[in-house]
């Protein structure tokens, strides 16, 4: 057993065809891939991650034409979304095709599918479809232990699983540009408004502009019992091993005072000014992430992973602005902090 890193698309596609695991880059995060028609391979992904069996995974496709192999019905709204946002960071939830394993769907009657835009992911999915045939799909939850910080670089995947007894090919590529998981939108129920089940790079306004109808915004506490379960929906998720807390800028002086004898890291949303300079004194470290939501998201997981390796007593992240553009970042930070 070994973890092999490389850039050979053909090798990675053959590994998938042989039922082996392949970690590969997407524009959102690195995924841990397996043939979505191979139940043994699917189980291997769940085992590697320590992922609960009832937690569904997303099927990654080479193109929108493959959607009909996974969904019992691909209606007008789904086609509109695929035409507008595929390839890209949008996952569409549709009624499950009868031939789709319930291991993929977490026992549900819906299936989540997407077509990533990262060039390496696209090449891999196309090469795999050439081997496996039309409609081939690859499950690819984030390539990390379940509940931990998602990886956005190949080195993160290696660091996550090094020392394990896994056999895995890590397909190297450029870092994930979006940096957080895809938006998930549910259009599985005819006659019901589309509903955002996980916020991401693509917001409700963009979806509504394409569909020309109402899109139910993300509201995890208000989801009805028949709303599909989706990836990344647990209260505590995306968490580092170091305790993580969120703060308002006005609280920073008190935090510094309370941790005079501790090594803590403080991460600002934009420059922290004199408060940040004060926090940087002694054993504290200050980092600044961009005050732009998309740039912040692209750097979030990499920053979390880098700080998590440095032995701090705690990580303090400033709460970003309460604006729609920041919804996905708020979601990831709140779930990361909920673990502590």
N, C-alpha and C positions, 0 to 999 in steps of 0.2 A: 504494500500500500504506500502511496506517495502523493504529494501535491506537486504537480508539475506546472510551471509557468511557461507560456509561450505565446506566439502570435500567429500560429498556423490555423487558419480557418478550416481547412480540410480536415486536419486532425481533430479539431474540436467537434465538427459535424459528425465524424465517424464515432467519436466517443459517445455522443448523444444517441446515435443509431444503435450502438452496442449496449445501451442501458446504463451508461456511466454518467457521472456528474460533471458538468462544465459550468464554471463561474464565468460570466461575461459582462461587459459594460453595456449599460443603456444610458440614455440621456438623463434618467432620473437617479438611479443608484445601480450598483453592481448586483446582478441576479445570480442565484444558484440554480442552474438550469438542469432539466431532465426531460426526456421524451414524455409528452403529456398523454401518450397512448400506452405507456409501459407502466403498469401498476407497481412492479417491483422497484423501478427507478423513482417513481413518485414517493413511495414509502421510504426510499433511501434519503431523499431530500428532507422529508419530515424528521427522520431520525437524526440526520446530520445537524439540523437546526434545533432539535428539541421542540418542534412545533406541534401544538395540539392537533389531533386528527380532525376536529370539527372546524378548524380555521381554514377557510378556502384559499386557494392560490389563483393567480392570474395566468391565463394562457397567452403566450406571446406568439404572434403570427407574422409571416413574411409580408402579407398584404391583406387588404380588405376582402378579397375574393375567397379567402380561406374561412371567413366568418361563418358561412353557412354549414361548414363541417362541425361547428361547435355549438351553434345556436339553433334551436328548433324553428325560430322565426327571426328574421332580420328585417324589421319594418322600416318605413320611410324615415322615421326619426333617427334610427341607428345609422342608416346610410348617410343621412345628412351630416351627422357628427363625424363619421369615419371620413367622409369626403373633405370635411373642413379641417380636421385635426390629426388625421393619420397620414404619414407616420408622425408620432408625437406623444406627449405625456398625458394621454387620455385613455382611461379604461372604461369600457362600456359593459354594463350588466344586462344580460338578455336571458330569455328562457333557455334552459339547458337542452341540448340535443340528446335524444335517448341513448346514443352510443357514447356519450361522455361519462367517464368514470366519476362516481360520487366521491372518490378520494380527492379529485380536483376541486369539487364544489363544496366540500365539507358537508356532504349529505343533503344539500339543498337542490331545489329545482331550477336554480339560476346558475349561469356561468359568467365569469368575468374575462374579457378578452381585450387585448390591445396590440398595436403595431408600433414598436419603438423606432425612434429616428436616429439613434447613434449609428454611425456607419458600420462599426464592427458588429453590432447586434444585427443589423440588416443583412450583412454579408453572411453571418452565421445562420440566420433563419432561412435565407434563400438556399444556402448550401445544404442545410438539413432537409429542406423540402425537396430538393433534388434527389436526395437519398431515400427519404421516407415516403415521398409521393405528395400529390396535391392535398392541401388541407392540413398538412403537418403542423403541429404546435409544440411549444416548449413551455412548461411551467417554469417560473423563475421568481420565487420570492427573494427578498434581499439576502445576499450571501453573508449572513452573520448568524450567530446564535440567536434564538428566538427572544425578542424583547430588547435586544441590545441595539447600539447605534448602527445604523445602516452604513455600508461601505460605499465610497465614491471613487476609490482608486484600487487598482489591482493589489497594491501592497497592503491595503486594509483587509482584503480577503485572506491573504496569506497569513497576516498577523492573527486573524480571528481563528484560523483552523490549524496553524502550525502546531505540531506535536500530537495531532490526532491521528487515528488510524484510517482516515478517509483516503479514498482514491479519487482524485479530482484534477481536472485540467483547468487552470486559471488562464483564460484568454485575455491577454493584455490589450489595452487600448487607452485612448485619451480619457482623462477623468470625466466623470458625469457632470455635464454643464448645468442642468437644472438643479440637481443636488438634493431634492426631496422627492418622495414617491408621487406617482401620477394621481391626478384627479380621477375619482371613480364616480360615474354617473349611472343611475339605474333607469333604464327605459324598458324594463321587462314586463310592465303591466300596461296593456292596451287601455286607452281611455283615461289613464292616470298621468299627472304631470311628471316629467323627468325630475329626478331627485338626486342631489349630490350626496353621496355616502362617505366620501373622504375628500377634503379640500386639497388642492394642489396648484400647480402652475396656471391652470386654466380655470377661470372663475365663472360664476353664474352669469355675469353680464355677457361674456363671450359666448357661452352656450345658448343663451336666450337670443342673441343676435343671429345665430345660425338657425335655430329651431323656430324662431318667430312666435314663441309661446312661452308661458311661464315655466321657469325651472325652480323647483323647491330648493331653497338654500340649505347648506349644511347645518344640521341641528341634531347632534347626537343624542341629546336627552329627549327629543320629541319624536324619534323614529317609531313608527308603528310596529306591532309584533310581526307583521308579514314583510317588513323590510329586510332584504337579504343581509346576511353577515358578510363582511368584507375584510380584507387584509388591513392591519394597522388600526383596528377599531377598539382594542382593549384600552382601558383607562390608563394603565401604565405600559409604556412602550418607548422604543427609541432611546433607551436609557443607558448612560455611562455607568461604570462601576463606582465612580466617585459620587458622593451625594451632590445633587444639583438642586439649587433653589433659585427662584425668580424674585426680582426686586424692582421697586420703583426708584428712580434716581434720588428722590428725597430721603430714601432710607440708607443711602450708601455710607454716610458718616457713622451711623449707628452700627452698621455691619462691620466696618473697619475697627471700631472700638471693641466690638465683641470678639474679634478674632486677632487680637494683638499678638498672641502667642502661637497662632496657627499659620500655616502656609495655605492661602486660599487664592483662587483665580477669579478675577472680576472681568466680565465681558460686557462691554457697552454696546448699545445700538447707536452708533455714531460716537464722536469724541465725548469723553466725560469731563473735560476741562480740569479745573483745579482739584475737584474731587477725585478724579482719576489719578492725578499726580500724587495725591496723598495716599491713595490705595496702593500705588506702586512702591511706596517706601517699605523698607524692612523685608518681610518674607512674602509679600503679596505680589501677584502678577496681574497686570492689566492688559487686556486685549480689546481691540475695537473692531467690530464688524460693521459693514456698510449700513447707512441709514436708508438704503433702497431695498425694498422687500425681495426682489429677485436676486440681487447680488448677495444679500444676506443669506438667503436660502441656499445658494450655491456653495457657500463657505461653512454653513452651520455644522454638518456632520463631520467634516474634516477638522474643524476647530474642537468639537467635542472629543473626538478620538485623540487628537494631539494633547489636549489638556488631561485627558483621562490616564495618560501614560506617565504623568509627572509627579504622582504621589501627593497631590494636594489634599487637604482635609475636606475641602468643599469647593464647589464651583458655583458662582453667582452670575446669573445672566439677567441683564436688564430687560424688563418687559417692553416689547416693541410697541409702536403706536397702535391704537385700537381703530384700525382702518381696514376696509375690505381687502386691500392688496396684501395685508399681513396675516390673513386668516389661516393660511396653511402653516406659516411659521409659528403662530400662536398655538396651533393644534399640536405640532411636534414638540415644542418646548413644554407645554402643559402636560403632555403624556410622559415626557422624559422626567419631569419633576415629580410626577405622581408616584413614581417608584420609591420615593423617599419620604 
